[in-house]
Amino acid sequence: MRVTIIGTGYVGLTTGTALAYLGNEVTFVDKKRDVVERLAAGMPTIHESGLAEIMAAGRLHSTFRTDIPELTGEGVVLIAVGTPSKDDGDADLSFVDVAATEVADRIQPGARLVVVNKSTVPVGSARHVNGIIARRLAARGVSAEVHVASNPEFLAEGRAVHDTLYPDRIVVGSDTQVARAMLRELYAPILEQTFDPPPGSPRPERLELPPFIGTTTTSAELTKYAANAFLATKISFINEFSVLAEKVGADIVEVARAIGLDSRIGSKFLNAGIGWGGSCFGKDTAAVMALGTSYDYQMPLVRAAVDVNKRQRLYVVEKLQHHLKVLRGTTIGLLGLAFKGNTDDLRDAPALTLIRELSQRGAVLRVHDPIAMDNARRHFPDLPVEYCASEVEMARGCDAVVVVTDWPQYRQVDFAALAQAMRGDLLLDARNLLQPGPVTAAGLNYVGIGR
Ligand SMILES: NC(=O)c1ccc[n+]([C@@H]2O[C@H](COP(=O)([O-])OP(=O)(O)OC[C@H]3O[C@@H](n4cnc5c(N)ncnc54)[C@H](O)[C@@H]3O)[C@@H](O)[C@H]2O)c1
């Protein structure tokens, strides 16, 4: 099938490379010339496990450009541009509007297209995009068959390729049978798992075939917000209990394991720590509350999840203050900048909050991240931190070291060398990533969250 992807970020690039790997002819379009040039040269522009391999394998089926080609004949156009927050929390659809307008301007007479909102967009956006395209086509006097569908994306950064090839479900909201049938066909190899797994992304054992959820555009749009609001709430729930666990002398890791084994609850997203970050949970919880407000309906549960998350980040600062007493003049090392392990994404990363709060209190910051330091230098050129090439180098002269990102490699750190490099002995594990035993054995004072 012919596929055009508008926006080659985490979602567009991963989805498009997977579709090219499956044999579709994919045109990737992005406004950023440098991104397009690097992709055309075969270089991934984001850090995702398995991405380089499927990009290479699907290369003959991939074209990269900065403008949309003429859209003729039959095909699918996926809009995967950003939808950041406006000041009132509502989703800013300006990138979607521009993309839809540009798509409409390239549609040729007689084309038969399904245009898909892959971006996370508020309810009514499919109809909104449909209106933009219809008006534009009418103004140009072009007659074409265009169906607009909603196909929300549920991938998690750090495992984006895996989630795209082996999703839990595929949700397609459409108000026409044509759109539903074309997208069912596009995703058939994933739904039926008929492809050979690429190197680097093996098919999980005992994988259940993902269901195809065909629904209305409104239900599909709300599904995405409900999913993210639920996941954010689950994390905030365990974080709320983590502080209570500390107060009463319980261990939240054991509590989480014990409740997570209840199949009604489930063990995922029950890790207490510094709270969630990333490009999605913050903006999507804000957007869903704005949606509620526009219907004169308050959503106190989602609001509480957001408030608990803010408090949890500051709780880490409070813990440092509690142990070090005076923060002014201390040197604090941060292990990790990315909002979570296995990604280079810094959007709404808890590390950024820590850097701001601690430097305001007069602390000097040294930081390490295996992948995200280049992004930090590029996107936040004024961060008041010293970048360090290794964990031990970072620990030099530190009064405390904080594990901020759950990078698996931080479990393998040489804690004896870390202890020797430090001035103090506090290791604050703000992700509950480490086993306290080896850390304590190295002479460090291990402090976790809720344990
Ligand atoms: N990142 C995630 O984990 C994730 C997961 C699920 C859903 N989503 C949603 O998917 C959407 C995209 O997220 P992302 O993280 O991939 O964003 P991103 O910021 O990484 O990428 C968006 C890309 O779109 C490009 N772009 C913007 N306007 C354009 C236009 N008119 N033409 C061509 N290119 C254009 C930008 O240059 C950018 O490269 C958002 O709505 C997000 O909420 C993201």
The ligand as an SDF file (V2000), in Angstrom:
LIG
                    3D

 44 48  0  0  0  0  0  0  0  0999 V2000
    6.1320   10.0750   21.8270 N   0  0  0  0  0  0  0  0  0  0  0  0
    5.3060    9.1420   22.2690 C   0  0  0  0  0  0  0  0  0  0  0  0
    5.6700    8.2820   23.0750 O   0  0  0  0  0  0  0  0  0  0  0  0
    3.8740    9.1170   21.7790 C   0  0  0  0  0  0  0  0  0  0  0  0
    3.1070    7.9540   21.9970 C   0  0  0  0  0  0  0  0  0  0  0  0
    1.8000    7.9430   21.5430 C   0  0  0  0  0  0  0  0  0  0  0  0
    1.2600    9.0530   20.9340 C   0  0  0  0  0  0  0  0  0  0  0  0
    2.0160   10.1610   20.7610 N   0  0  0  0  0  0  0  0  0  0  0  0
    1.4320   11.3230   20.0690 C   0  0  0  0  0  0  0  0  0  0  0  0
    1.8940   11.3330   18.7260 O   0  0  0  0  0  0  0  0  0  0  0  0
    2.0650   12.6770   18.2820 C   0  0  0  0  0  0  0  0  0  0  0  0
    3.4840   12.8710   17.8270 C   0  0  0  0  0  0  0  0  0  0  0  0
    4.3380   12.6750   18.9240 O   0  0  0  0  0  0  0  0  0  0  0  0
    5.9200   12.5450   18.7520 P   0  0  0  0  0  0  0  0  0  0  0  0
    6.4690   12.2690   20.1010 O   0  0  0  0  0  0  0  0  0  0  0  0
    6.2040   11.6090   17.6340 O   0  0  0  0  0  0  0  0  0  0  0  0
    6.2490   14.0380   18.2980 O   0  0  0  0  0  0  0  0  0  0  0  0
    7.6470   14.6620   17.8170 P   0  0  0  0  0  0  0  0  0  0  0  0
    7.6540   16.0450   18.2900 O   0  0  0  0  0  0  0  0  0  0  0  0
    8.7440   13.7190   18.1870 O   0  0  0  0  0  0  0  0  0  0  0  0
    7.5350   14.6460   16.2240 O   0  0  0  0  0  0  0  0  0  0  0  0
    6.6640   15.4640   15.4810 C   0  0  0  0  0  0  0  0  0  0  0  0
    7.3310   15.7650   14.1510 C   0  0  0  0  0  0  0  0  0  0  0  0
    6.3630   16.3900   13.2850 O   0  0  0  0  0  0  0  0  0  0  0  0
    7.0530   17.3310   12.4780 C   0  0  0  0  0  0  0  0  0  0  0  0
    6.0740   18.2360   11.8890 N   0  0  0  0  0  0  0  0  0  0  0  0
    5.2910   19.1560   12.5020 C   0  0  0  0  0  0  0  0  0  0  0  0
    4.4750   19.7640   11.6020 N   0  0  0  0  0  0  0  0  0  0  0  0
    4.7440   19.2100   10.4030 C   0  0  0  0  0  0  0  0  0  0  0  0
    4.2130   19.3860    9.0890 C   0  0  0  0  0  0  0  0  0  0  0  0
    3.2310   20.2590    8.8260 N   0  0  0  0  0  0  0  0  0  0  0  0
    4.7340   18.6420    8.0950 N   0  0  0  0  0  0  0  0  0  0  0  0
    5.7270   17.7560    8.3310 C   0  0  0  0  0  0  0  0  0  0  0  0
    6.2510   17.5380    9.5440 N   0  0  0  0  0  0  0  0  0  0  0  0
    5.7570   18.2420   10.5750 C   0  0  0  0  0  0  0  0  0  0  0  0
    8.0340   17.9590   13.4230 C   0  0  0  0  0  0  0  0  0  0  0  0
    9.0850   18.5720   12.7030 O   0  0  0  0  0  0  0  0  0  0  0  0
    8.5000   16.7490   14.2520 C   0  0  0  0  0  0  0  0  0  0  0  0
    9.6600   16.1610   13.6980 O   0  0  0  0  0  0  0  0  0  0  0  0
    1.6550   13.5650   19.4540 C   0  0  0  0  0  0  0  0  0  0  0  0
    0.2990   13.9130   19.3140 O   0  0  0  0  0  0  0  0  0  0  0  0
    1.8310   12.6480   20.6460 C   0  0  0  0  0  0  0  0  0  0  0  0
    0.9870   12.9870   21.7260 O   0  0  0  0  0  0  0  0  0  0  0  0
    3.3200   10.2130   21.1530 C   0  0  0  0  0  0  0  0  0  0  0  0
  1  2  1  0
  2  3  2  0
  2  4  1  0
  4  5  1  0
  4 44  2  0
  5  6  2  0
  6  7  1  0
  7  8  2  0
  8  9  1  0
  8 44  1  0
  9 10  1  0
  9 42  1  0
 10 11  1  0
 11 12  1  0
 11 40  1  0
 12 13  1  0
 13 14  1  0
 14 15  2  0
 14 16  1  0
 14 17  1  0
 17 18  1  0
 18 19  2  0
 18 20  1  0
 18 21  1  0
 21 22  1  0
 22 23  1  0
 23 24  1  0
 23 38  1  0
 24 25  1  0
 25 26  1  0
 25 36  1  0
 26 27  1  0
 26 35  1  0
 27 28  2  0
 28 29  1  0
 29 30  1  0
 29 35  2  0
 30 31  1  0
 30 32  2  0
 32 33  1  0
 33 34  2  0
 34 35  1  0
 36 37  1  0
 36 38  1  0
 38 39  1  0
 40 41  1  0
 40 42  1  0
 42 43  1  0
M  CHG  2   8   1  16  -1
M  END
$$$$
